Amino acid sequence: MAGVMKLACLFLACMIVAGPITANAALSCGAVSSNLAPCIGYVMQGGAIPPACCNGVRNLNSMARTTPDRQQACNCIQSVARNLGSGVNAGRAAGIPKSCGVNIPYKISTSTNCKTVR
């Protein structure tokens, strides 16, 4: 229970800190984080991908229509992943879009150069 509480606090802190990263994007890190929050347990612990995670990925994909929005989403995802630390399974995170039937224009990875996302 304490681990879940720490994870929730870290998640909220990421939303607050990463919110104003990109002024040109209409998509906020708060929106990215709230849509992807149901995916955190899967990325950290495995199991089945929750339907709410896939719904969030679909919703986020439909919200990120412009290049600045997609770059912002990429930056926010990376920020949250870095802040979650070594418990993040990069392979599970990268596979979520495909498993949810969503095509995104970049690889979910902390090594993705978000400036090149179009």
Sequence and secondary structure as in RCSB ss.txt:
>XXXX:A:sequence
MAGVMKLACLFLACMIVAGPITANAALSCGAVSSNLAPCIGYVMQGGAIPPACCNGVRNLNSMARTTPDRQQACN
CIQSVARNLGSGVNAGRAAGIPKSCGVNIPYKISTSTNCKTVR
>XXXX:A:secstr
 HHHHHHHHHHHHHHHHHTTS SS SS HHHHHHHHGGGHHHHHH SS  HHHHHHHHHHHHH  SHHHHHHHHH
HHHHHHHHHGGG  HHHHHHHHHHTT   SS  STT  GGG  
